Amino acid sequence: MKIELEGTLLKITPENDREKTELNQLWNIIIGCVNEGKKLVPVGAYIPNIKEVAVFNIE
């Protein structure tokens, strides 16, 4: 998956069919959060080469 940051815009481009499906799921979750007044909140920390997963909670 290609991730780009341009100013305040975050661009995510899937690079295979699995990533297209996963991005669609993420898109629907984010739209649901906006519609329901919820937000994604980071949990813990993402540390390259140490903790290779970024975790978020929906509140």
Predicted model as a PDB file, atoms N, CA, C, CB and O in Angstrom, pLDDT in the B-factor column:
MODEL        1                                                                  
ATOM      1  N   MET A   1       0.842  -1.157   0.000  1.00 92.00           N  
ATOM      2  CA  MET A   1       0.000   0.000   0.000  1.00 92.00           C  
ATOM      3  C   MET A   1       0.899   1.235   0.000  1.00 92.00           C  
ATOM      4  CB  MET A   1      -0.964  -0.011   1.212  1.00 92.00           C  
ATOM      5  O   MET A   1       1.848   1.319   0.779  1.00 92.00           O  
ATOM      6  N   LYS A   2       0.604   2.167  -0.853  1.00 95.00           N  
ATOM      7  CA  LYS A   2       1.379   3.400  -0.935  1.00 95.00           C  
ATOM      8  C   LYS A   2       0.665   4.468  -0.113  1.00 95.00           C  
ATOM      9  CB  LYS A   2       1.564   3.860  -2.423  1.00 95.00           C  
ATOM     10  O   LYS A   2      -0.530   4.701  -0.292  1.00 95.00           O  
ATOM     11  N   ILE A   3       1.402   5.115   0.790  1.00 94.00           N  
ATOM     12  CA  ILE A   3       0.850   6.170   1.640  1.00 94.00           C  
ATOM     13  C   ILE A   3       1.646   7.445   1.395  1.00 94.00           C  
ATOM     14  CB  ILE A   3       0.889   5.764   3.156  1.00 94.00           C  
ATOM     15  O   ILE A   3       2.872   7.452   1.506  1.00 94.00           O  
ATOM     16  N   GLU A   4       0.940   8.526   1.061  1.00 95.00           N  
ATOM     17  CA  GLU A   4       1.572   9.818   0.790  1.00 95.00           C  
ATOM     18  C   GLU A   4       0.913  10.892   1.654  1.00 95.00           C  
ATOM     19  CB  GLU A   4       1.468  10.187  -0.724  1.00 95.00           C  
ATOM     20  O   GLU A   4      -0.295  10.862   1.888  1.00 95.00           O  
ATOM     21  N   LEU A   5       1.708  11.822   2.115  1.00 92.00           N  
ATOM     22  CA  LEU A   5       1.194  12.961   2.862  1.00 92.00           C  
ATOM     23  C   LEU A   5       1.551  14.222   2.095  1.00 92.00           C  
ATOM     24  CB  LEU A   5       1.767  13.001   4.315  1.00 92.00           C  
ATOM     25  O   LEU A   5       2.727  14.521   1.888  1.00 92.00           O  
ATOM     26  N   GLU A   6       0.531  14.959   1.674  1.00 95.00           N  
ATOM     27  CA  GLU A   6       0.715  16.223   0.960  1.00 95.00           C  
ATOM     28  C   GLU A   6       0.017  17.321   1.740  1.00 95.00           C  
ATOM     29  CB  GLU A   6       0.165  16.141  -0.500  1.00 95.00           C  
ATOM     30  O   GLU A   6      -1.190  17.522   1.607  1.00 95.00           O  
ATOM     31  N   GLY A   7       0.784  18.028   2.556  1.00 94.00           N  
ATOM     32  CA  GLY A   7       0.168  19.039   3.420  1.00 94.00           C  
ATOM     33  C   GLY A   7      -0.764  18.356   4.400  1.00 94.00           C  
ATOM     34  O   GLY A   7      -0.334  17.518   5.193  1.00 94.00           O  
ATOM     35  N   THR A   8      -2.053  18.714   4.349  1.00 92.00           N  
ATOM     36  CA  THR A   8      -3.023  18.092   5.245  1.00 92.00           C  
ATOM     37  C   THR A   8      -3.758  16.928   4.588  1.00 92.00           C  
ATOM     38  CB  THR A   8      -4.024  19.122   5.719  1.00 92.00           C  
ATOM     39  O   THR A   8      -4.660  16.347   5.190  1.00 92.00           O  
ATOM     40  N   LEU A   9      -3.379  16.584   3.356  1.00 91.00           N  
ATOM     41  CA  LEU A   9      -4.013  15.472   2.657  1.00 91.00           C  
ATOM     42  C   LEU A   9      -3.229  14.184   2.841  1.00 91.00           C  
ATOM     43  CB  LEU A   9      -4.154  15.788   1.176  1.00 91.00           C  
ATOM     44  O   LEU A   9      -2.010  14.153   2.669  1.00 91.00           O  
ATOM     45  N   LEU A  10      -3.938  13.130   3.190  1.00 92.00           N  
ATOM     46  CA  LEU A  10      -3.354  11.801   3.300  1.00 92.00           C  
ATOM     47  C   LEU A  10      -3.888  10.982   2.132  1.00 92.00           C  
ATOM     48  CB  LEU A  10      -3.692  11.125   4.686  1.00 92.00           C  
ATOM     49  O   LEU A  10      -5.100  10.824   1.983  1.00 92.00           O  
ATOM     50  N   LYS A  11      -2.987  10.462   1.305  1.00 94.00           N  
ATOM     51  CA  LYS A  11      -3.378   9.655   0.153  1.00 94.00           C  
ATOM     52  C   LYS A  11      -2.918   8.224   0.370  1.00 94.00           C  
ATOM     53  CB  LYS A  11      -2.787  10.230  -1.162  1.00 94.00           C  
ATOM     54  O   LYS A  11      -1.748   7.972   0.658  1.00 94.00           O  
ATOM     55  N   ILE A  12      -3.859   7.284   0.228  1.00 94.00           N  
ATOM     56  CA  ILE A  12      -3.556   5.862   0.382  1.00 94.00           C  
ATOM     57  C   ILE A  12      -3.937   5.175  -0.923  1.00 94.00           C  
ATOM     58  CB  ILE A  12      -4.321   5.230   1.613  1.00 94.00           C  
ATOM     59  O   ILE A  12      -5.091   5.235  -1.348  1.00 94.00           O  
ATOM     60  N   THR A  13      -2.972   4.528  -1.552  1.00 96.00           N  
ATOM     61  CA  THR A  13      -3.200   3.860  -2.831  1.00 96.00           C  
ATOM     62  C   THR A  13      -2.949   2.365  -2.673  1.00 96.00           C  
ATOM     63  CB  THR A  13      -2.289   4.456  -3.940  1.00 96.00           C  
ATOM     64  O   THR A  13      -1.824   1.956  -2.384  1.00 96.00           O  
ATOM     65  N   PRO A  14      -3.990   1.537  -2.858  1.00 96.00           N  
ATOM     66  CA  PRO A  14      -3.777   0.090  -2.766  1.00 96.00           C  
ATOM     67  C   PRO A  14      -2.982  -0.405  -3.961  1.00 96.00           C  
ATOM     68  CB  PRO A  14      -5.120  -0.656  -2.677  1.00 96.00           C  
ATOM     69  O   PRO A  14      -3.094   0.129  -5.065  1.00 96.00           O  
ATOM     70  N   GLU A  15      -2.170  -1.441  -3.725  1.00 97.00           N  
ATOM     71  CA  GLU A  15      -1.304  -1.963  -4.775  1.00 97.00           C  
ATOM     72  C   GLU A  15      -1.649  -3.384  -5.196  1.00 97.00           C  
ATOM     73  CB  GLU A  15       0.117  -1.915  -4.322  1.00 97.00           C  
ATOM     74  O   GLU A  15      -0.987  -3.950  -6.066  1.00 97.00           O  
ATOM     75  N   ASN A  16      -2.686  -3.971  -4.584  1.00 97.00           N  
ATOM     76  CA  ASN A  16      -3.151  -5.292  -5.011  1.00 97.00           C  
ATOM     77  C   ASN A  16      -4.615  -5.455  -4.584  1.00 97.00           C  
ATOM     78  CB  ASN A  16      -2.254  -6.434  -4.402  1.00 97.00           C  
ATOM     79  O   ASN A  16      -5.160  -4.591  -3.897  1.00 97.00           O  
ATOM     80  N   ASP A  17      -5.243  -6.546  -4.985  1.00 97.00           N  
ATOM     81  CA  ASP A  17      -6.668  -6.746  -4.714  1.00 97.00           C  
ATOM     82  C   ASP A  17      -6.981  -6.814  -3.221  1.00 97.00           C  
ATOM     83  CB  ASP A  17      -7.145  -8.013  -5.387  1.00 97.00           C  
ATOM     84  O   ASP A  17      -7.991  -6.270  -2.775  1.00 97.00           O  
ATOM     85  N   ARG A  18      -6.121  -7.479  -2.448  1.00 97.00           N  
ATOM     86  CA  ARG A  18      -6.337  -7.565  -1.001  1.00 97.00           C  
ATOM     87  C   ARG A  18      -6.338  -6.169  -0.376  1.00 97.00           C  
ATOM     88  CB  ARG A  18      -5.250  -8.445  -0.341  1.00 97.00           C  
ATOM     89  O   ARG A  18      -7.186  -5.856   0.459  1.00 97.00           O  
ATOM     90  N   GLU A  19      -5.385  -5.339  -0.786  1.00 96.00           N  
ATOM     91  CA  GLU A  19      -5.305  -3.983  -0.254  1.00 96.00           C  
ATOM     92  C   GLU A  19      -6.505  -3.143  -0.687  1.00 96.00           C  
ATOM     93  CB  GLU A  19      -4.009  -3.316  -0.705  1.00 96.00           C  
ATOM     94  O   GLU A  19      -6.957  -2.282   0.068  1.00 96.00           O  
ATOM     95  N   LYS A  20      -7.029  -3.381  -1.899  1.00 97.00           N  
ATOM     96  CA  LYS A  20      -8.240  -2.670  -2.328  1.00 97.00           C  
ATOM     97  C   LYS A  20      -9.405  -2.998  -1.408  1.00 97.00           C  
ATOM     98  CB  LYS A  20      -8.597  -3.029  -3.783  1.00 97.00           C  
ATOM     99  O   LYS A  20     -10.159  -2.109  -1.011  1.00 97.00           O  
ATOM    100  N   THR A  21      -9.552  -4.264  -1.071  1.00 97.00           N  
ATOM    101  CA  THR A  21     -10.621  -4.691  -0.163  1.00 97.00           C  
ATOM    102  C   THR A  21     -10.432  -4.071   1.224  1.00 97.00           C  
ATOM    103  CB  THR A  21     -10.657  -6.232  -0.058  1.00 97.00           C  
ATOM    104  O   THR A  21     -11.384  -3.577   1.827  1.00 97.00           O  
ATOM    105  N   GLU A  22      -9.191  -4.105   1.720  1.00 95.00           N  
ATOM    106  CA  GLU A  22      -8.907  -3.553   3.043  1.00 95.00           C  
ATOM    107  C   GLU A  22      -9.111  -2.038   3.081  1.00 95.00           C  
ATOM    108  CB  GLU A  22      -7.480  -3.896   3.459  1.00 95.00           C  
ATOM    109  O   GLU A  22      -9.632  -1.506   4.061  1.00 95.00           O  
ATOM    110  N   LEU A  23      -8.704  -1.346   2.025  1.00 95.00           N  
ATOM    111  CA  LEU A  23      -8.896   0.108   1.973  1.00 95.00           C  
ATOM    112  C   LEU A  23     -10.383   0.440   1.915  1.00 95.00           C  
ATOM    113  CB  LEU A  23      -8.163   0.715   0.752  1.00 95.00           C  
ATOM    114  O   LEU A  23     -10.818   1.419   2.521  1.00 95.00           O  
ATOM    115  N   ASN A  24     -11.159  -0.349   1.204  1.00 96.00           N  
ATOM    116  CA  ASN A  24     -12.602  -0.129   1.156  1.00 96.00           C  
ATOM    117  C   ASN A  24     -13.220  -0.300   2.545  1.00 96.00           C  
ATOM    118  CB  ASN A  24     -13.260  -1.096   0.155  1.00 96.00           C  
ATOM    119  O   ASN A  24     -14.091   0.478   2.934  1.00 96.00           O  
ATOM    120  N   GLN A  25     -12.777  -1.309   3.292  1.00 94.00           N  
ATOM    121  CA  GLN A  25     -13.257  -1.511   4.659  1.00 94.00           C  
ATOM    122  C   GLN A  25     -12.888  -0.320   5.539  1.00 94.00           C  
ATOM    123  CB  GLN A  25     -12.678  -2.810   5.250  1.00 94.00           C  
ATOM    124  O   GLN A  25     -13.720   0.172   6.301  1.00 94.00           O  
ATOM    125  N   LEU A  26     -11.644   0.142   5.436  1.00 91.00           N  
ATOM    126  CA  LEU A  26     -11.199   1.296   6.209  1.00 91.00           C  
ATOM    127  C   LEU A  26     -12.009   2.534   5.845  1.00 91.00           C  
ATOM    128  CB  LEU A  26      -9.706   1.553   5.979  1.00 91.00           C  
ATOM    129  O   LEU A  26     -12.431   3.290   6.720  1.00 91.00           O  
ATOM    130  N   TRP A  27     -12.221   2.733   4.549  1.00 92.00           N  
ATOM    131  CA  TRP A  27     -13.010   3.878   4.071  1.00 92.00           C  
ATOM    132  C   TRP A  27     -14.398   3.877   4.725  1.00 92.00           C  
ATOM    133  CB  TRP A  27     -13.144   3.843   2.520  1.00 92.00           C  
ATOM    134  O   TRP A  27     -14.854   4.907   5.219  1.00 92.00           O  
ATOM    135  N   ASN A  28     -15.059   2.726   4.726  1.00 92.00           N  
ATOM    136  CA  ASN A  28     -16.396   2.624   5.312  1.00 92.00           C  
ATOM    137  C   ASN A  28     -16.388   2.881   6.812  1.00 92.00           C  
ATOM    138  CB  ASN A  28     -16.982   1.256   5.034  1.00 92.00           C  
ATOM    139  O   ASN A  28     -17.322   3.485   7.339  1.00 92.00           O  
ATOM    140  N   ILE A  29     -15.350   2.432   7.504  1.00 90.00           N  
ATOM    141  CA  ILE A  29     -15.231   2.696   8.946  1.00 90.00           C  
ATOM    142  C   ILE A  29     -15.076   4.188   9.186  1.00 90.00           C  
ATOM    143  CB  ILE A  29     -14.031   1.926   9.555  1.00 90.00           C  
ATOM    144  O   ILE A  29     -15.746   4.751  10.051  1.00 90.00           O  
ATOM    145  N   ILE A  30     -14.194   4.834   8.426  1.00 89.00           N  
ATOM    146  CA  ILE A  30     -13.957   6.271   8.619  1.00 89.00           C  
ATOM    147  C   ILE A  30     -15.220   7.069   8.311  1.00 89.00           C  
ATOM    148  CB  ILE A  30     -12.791   6.756   7.726  1.00 89.00           C  
ATOM    149  O   ILE A  30     -15.561   7.987   9.057  1.00 89.00           O  
ATOM    150  N   ILE A  31     -15.922   6.737   7.228  1.00 90.00           N  
ATOM    151  CA  ILE A  31     -17.170   7.430   6.899  1.00 90.00           C  
ATOM    152  C   ILE A  31     -18.183   7.243   8.023  1.00 90.00           C  
ATOM    153  CB  ILE A  31     -17.751   6.913   5.559  1.00 90.00           C  
ATOM    154  O   ILE A  31     -18.886   8.185   8.389  1.00 90.00           O  
ATOM    155  N   GLY A  32     -18.259   6.036   8.568  1.00 87.00           N  
ATOM    156  CA  GLY A  32     -19.151   5.767   9.694  1.00 87.00           C  
ATOM    157  C   GLY A  32     -18.803   6.611  10.905  1.00 87.00           C  
ATOM    158  O   GLY A  32     -19.691   7.106  11.598  1.00 87.00           O  
ATOM    159  N   CYS A  33     -17.514   6.776  11.162  1.00 86.00           N  
ATOM    160  CA  CYS A  33     -17.072   7.605  12.289  1.00 86.00           C  
ATOM    161  C   CYS A  33     -17.532   9.042  12.111  1.00 86.00           C  
ATOM    162  CB  CYS A  33     -15.542   7.555  12.434  1.00 86.00           C  
ATOM    163  O   CYS A  33     -18.028   9.662  13.051  1.00 86.00           O  
ATOM    164  N   VAL A  34     -17.367   9.571  10.903  1.00 84.00           N  
ATOM    165  CA  VAL A  34     -17.764  10.946  10.618  1.00 84.00           C  
ATOM    166  C   VAL A  34     -19.267  11.095  10.806  1.00 84.00           C  
ATOM    167  CB  VAL A  34     -17.353  11.354   9.184  1.00 84.00           C  
ATOM    168  O   VAL A  34     -19.719  12.042  11.450  1.00 84.00           O  
ATOM    169  N   ASN A  35     -20.038  10.180  10.257  1.00 85.00           N  
ATOM    170  CA  ASN A  35     -21.497  10.249  10.341  1.00 85.00           C  
ATOM    171  C   ASN A  35     -22.015  10.107  11.771  1.00 85.00           C  
ATOM    172  CB  ASN A  35     -22.110   9.173   9.474  1.00 85.00           C  
ATOM    173  O   ASN A  35     -23.047  10.681  12.118  1.00 85.00           O  
ATOM    174  N   GLU A  36     -21.307   9.351  12.593  1.00 89.00           N  
ATOM    175  CA  GLU A  36     -21.749   9.089  13.968  1.00 89.00           C  
ATOM    176  C   GLU A  36     -21.034   9.973  14.988  1.00 89.00           C  
ATOM    177  CB  GLU A  36     -21.522   7.626  14.316  1.00 89.00           C  
ATOM    178  O   GLU A  36     -21.239   9.804  16.190  1.00 89.00           O  
ATOM    179  N   GLY A  37     -20.201  10.910  14.537  1.00 89.00           N  
ATOM    180  CA  GLY A  37     -19.489  11.795  15.457  1.00 89.00           C  
ATOM    181  C   GLY A  37     -18.406  11.091  16.251  1.00 89.00           C  
ATOM    182  O   GLY A  37     -18.056  11.530  17.347  1.00 89.00           O  
ATOM    183  N   LYS A  38     -17.868  10.000  15.711  1.00 90.00           N  
ATOM    184  CA  LYS A  38     -16.806   9.262  16.389  1.00 90.00           C  
ATOM    185  C   LYS A  38     -15.456   9.673  15.815  1.00 90.00           C  
ATOM    186  CB  LYS A  38     -17.017   7.730  16.249  1.00 90.00           C  
ATOM    187  O   LYS A  38     -15.387  10.405  14.827  1.00 90.00           O  
ATOM    188  N   LYS A  39     -14.391   9.200  16.438  1.00 87.00           N  
ATOM    189  CA  LYS A  39     -13.048   9.515  15.948  1.00 87.00           C  
ATOM    190  C   LYS A  39     -12.131   8.318  16.131  1.00 87.00           C  
ATOM    191  CB  LYS A  39     -12.474  10.746  16.677  1.00 87.00           C  
ATOM    192  O   LYS A  39     -12.374   7.446  16.965  1.00 87.00           O  
ATOM    193  N   LEU A  40     -11.055   8.295  15.321  1.00 86.00           N  
ATOM    194  CA  LEU A  40     -10.008   7.290  15.482  1.00 86.00           C  
ATOM    195  C   LEU A  40      -8.941   7.865  16.400  1.00 86.00           C  
ATOM    196  CB  LEU A  40      -9.399   6.868  14.101  1.00 86.00           C  
ATOM    197  O   LEU A  40      -8.412   8.948  16.147  1.00 86.00           O  
ATOM    198  N   VAL A  41      -8.628   7.137  17.466  1.00 91.00           N  
ATOM    199  CA  VAL A  41      -7.655   7.600  18.453  1.00 91.00           C  
ATOM    200  C   VAL A  41      -6.479   6.633  18.479  1.00 91.00           C  
ATOM    201  CB  VAL A  41      -8.301   7.725  19.865  1.00 91.00           C  
ATOM    202  O   VAL A  41      -6.681   5.429  18.632  1.00 91.00           O  
ATOM    203  N   PRO A  42      -5.251   7.135  18.333  1.00 92.00           N  
ATOM    204  CA  PRO A  42      -4.097   6.230  18.372  1.00 92.00           C  
ATOM    205  C   PRO A  42      -3.938   5.589  19.757  1.00 92.00           C  
ATOM    206  CB  PRO A  42      -2.810   6.990  17.993  1.00 92.00           C  
ATOM    207  O   PRO A  42      -4.191   6.217  20.785  1.00 92.00           O  
ATOM    208  N   VAL A  43      -3.513   4.321  19.752  1.00 95.00           N  
ATOM    209  CA  VAL A  43      -3.270   3.575  20.985  1.00 95.00           C  
ATOM    210  C   VAL A  43      -1.801   3.201  21.008  1.00 95.00           C  
ATOM    211  CB  VAL A  43      -4.185   2.300  21.088  1.00 95.00           C  
ATOM    212  O   VAL A  43      -1.296   2.603  20.058  1.00 95.00           O  
ATOM    213  N   GLY A  44      -1.115   3.545  22.078  1.00 94.00           N  
ATOM    214  CA  GLY A  44       0.305   3.221  22.177  1.00 94.00           C  
ATOM    215  C   GLY A  44       1.116   4.059  21.212  1.00 94.00           C  
ATOM    216  O   GLY A  44       0.858   5.249  21.030  1.00 94.00           O  
ATOM    217  N   ALA A  45       2.100   3.424  20.596  1.00 94.00           N  
ATOM    218  CA  ALA A  45       2.991   4.145  19.686  1.00 94.00           C  
ATOM    219  C   ALA A  45       3.373   3.250  18.519  1.00 94.00           C  
ATOM    220  CB  ALA A  45       4.255   4.635  20.426  1.00 94.00           C  
ATOM    221  O   ALA A  45       3.427   2.027  18.645  1.00 94.00           O  
ATOM    222  N   TYR A  46       3.636   3.876  17.389  1.00 92.00           N  
ATOM    223  CA  TYR A  46       4.198   3.177  16.238  1.00 92.00           C  
ATOM    224  C   TYR A  46       5.668   3.552  16.197  1.00 92.00           C  
ATOM    225  CB  TYR A  46       3.454   3.551  14.886  1.00 92.00           C  
ATOM    226  O   TYR A  46       6.010   4.728  16.073  1.00 92.00           O  
ATOM    227  N   ILE A  47       6.544   2.550  16.301  1.00 93.00           N  
ATOM    228  CA  ILE A  47       7.986   2.789  16.305  1.00 93.00           C  
ATOM    229  C   ILE A  47       8.618   1.903  15.233  1.00 93.00           C  
ATOM    230  CB  ILE A  47       8.610   2.502  17.720  1.00 93.00           C  
ATOM    231  O   ILE A  47       8.729   0.691  15.424  1.00 93.00           O  
ATOM    232  N   PRO A  48       9.037   2.495  14.098  1.00 90.00           N  
ATOM    233  CA  PRO A  48       9.625   1.691  13.026  1.00 90.00           C  
ATOM    234  C   PRO A  48      10.757   0.792  13.537  1.00 90.00           C  
ATOM    235  CB  PRO A  48      10.148   2.602  11.919  1.00 90.00           C  
ATOM    236  O   PRO A  48      11.571   1.204  14.363  1.00 90.00           O  
ATOM    237  N   ASN A  49      10.787  -0.424  13.036  1.00 92.00           N  
ATOM    238  CA  ASN A  49      11.783  -1.444  13.371  1.00 92.00           C  
ATOM    239  C   ASN A  49      11.665  -1.986  14.789  1.00 92.00           C  
ATOM    240  CB  ASN A  49      13.149  -0.884  13.178  1.00 92.00           C  
ATOM    241  O   ASN A  49      12.424  -2.878  15.168  1.00 92.00           O  
ATOM    242  N   ILE A  50      10.729  -1.465  15.578  1.00 92.00           N  
ATOM    243  CA  ILE A  50      10.522  -1.985  16.932  1.00 92.00           C  
ATOM    244  C   ILE A  50       9.081  -2.457  17.101  1.00 92.00           C  
ATOM    245  CB  ILE A  50      10.862  -0.911  17.989  1.00 92.00           C  
ATOM    246  O   ILE A  50       8.834  -3.617  17.431  1.00 92.00           O  
ATOM    247  N   LYS A  51       8.142  -1.556  16.874  1.00 91.00           N  
ATOM    248  CA  LYS A  51       6.719  -1.886  16.940  1.00 91.00           C  
ATOM    249  C   LYS A  51       6.130  -1.578  15.574  1.00 91.00           C  
ATOM    250  CB  LYS A  51       5.979  -1.085  18.087  1.00 91.00           C  
ATOM    251  O   LYS A  51       5.808  -0.428  15.275  1.00 91.00           O  
ATOM    252  N   GLU A  52       5.990  -2.597  14.752  1.00 89.00           N  
ATOM    253  CA  GLU A  52       5.654  -2.430  13.337  1.00 89.00           C  
ATOM    254  C   GLU A  52       4.162  -2.337  13.045  1.00 89.00           C  
ATOM    255  CB  GLU A  52       6.223  -3.559  12.565  1.00 89.00           C  
ATOM    256  O   GLU A  52       3.753  -2.504  11.896  1.00 89.00           O  
ATOM    257  N   VAL A  53       3.343  -2.077  14.051  1.00 92.00           N  
ATOM    258  CA  VAL A  53       1.907  -1.963  13.823  1.00 92.00           C  
ATOM    259  C   VAL A  53       1.407  -0.671  14.465  1.00 92.00           C  
ATOM    260  CB  VAL A  53       1.146  -3.201  14.395  1.00 92.00           C  
ATOM    261  O   VAL A  53       1.786  -0.331  15.586  1.00 92.00           O  
ATOM    262  N   ALA A  54       0.559   0.036  13.740  1.00 92.00           N  
ATOM    263  CA  ALA A  54      -0.086   1.237  14.273  1.00 92.00           C  
ATOM    264  C   ALA A  54      -1.503   0.829  14.679  1.00 92.00           C  
ATOM    265  CB  ALA A  54      -0.096   2.427  13.212  1.00 92.00           C  
ATOM    266  O   ALA A  54      -2.252   0.283  13.869  1.00 92.00           O  
ATOM    267  N   VAL A  55      -1.864   1.095  15.926  1.00 93.00           N  
ATOM    268  CA  VAL A  55      -3.162   0.667  16.467  1.00 93.00           C  
ATOM    269  C   VAL A  55      -4.001   1.897  16.762  1.00 93.00           C  
ATOM    270  CB  VAL A  55      -2.984  -0.201  17.754  1.00 93.00           C  
ATOM    271  O   VAL A  55      -3.512   2.886  17.308  1.00 93.00           O  
ATOM    272  N   PHE A  56      -5.299   1.819  16.385  1.00 91.00           N  
ATOM    273  CA  PHE A  56      -6.239   2.903  16.639  1.00 91.00           C  
ATOM    274  C   PHE A  56      -7.499   2.326  17.265  1.00 91.00           C  
ATOM    275  CB  PHE A  56      -6.573   3.675  15.332  1.00 91.00           C  
ATOM    276  O   PHE A  56      -7.877   1.189  16.984  1.00 91.00           O  
ATOM    277  N   ASN A  57      -8.148   3.115  18.114  1.00 92.00           N  
ATOM    278  CA  ASN A  57      -9.422   2.744  18.714  1.00 92.00           C  
ATOM    279  C   ASN A  57     -10.484   3.687  18.176  1.00 92.00           C  
ATOM    280  CB  ASN A  57      -9.358   2.794  20.274  1.00 92.00           C  
ATOM    281  O   ASN A  57     -10.214   4.867  17.953  1.00 92.00           O  
ATOM    282  N   ILE A  58     -11.694   3.173  17.967  1.00 90.00           N  
ATOM    283  CA  ILE A  58     -12.818   4.013  17.534  1.00 90.00           C  
ATOM    284  C   ILE A  58     -13.568   4.439  18.776  1.00 90.00           C  
ATOM    285  CB  ILE A  58     -13.767   3.256  16.529  1.00 90.00           C  
ATOM    286  O   ILE A  58     -14.086   3.598  19.511  1.00 90.00           O  
ATOM    287  N   GLU A  59     -13.632   5.749  19.022  1.00 90.00           N  
ATOM    288  CA  GLU A  59     -14.344   6.273  20.200  1.00 90.00           C  
ATOM    289  C   GLU A  59     -15.516   7.113  19.767  1.00 90.00           C  
ATOM    290  CB  GLU A  59     -13.405   7.101  21.093  1.00 90.00           C  
ATOM    291  O   GLU A  59     -16.241   7.643  20.610  1.00 90.00           O  
TER     292      GLU A  59                                                      
ENDMDL                                                                          
END                                                                             
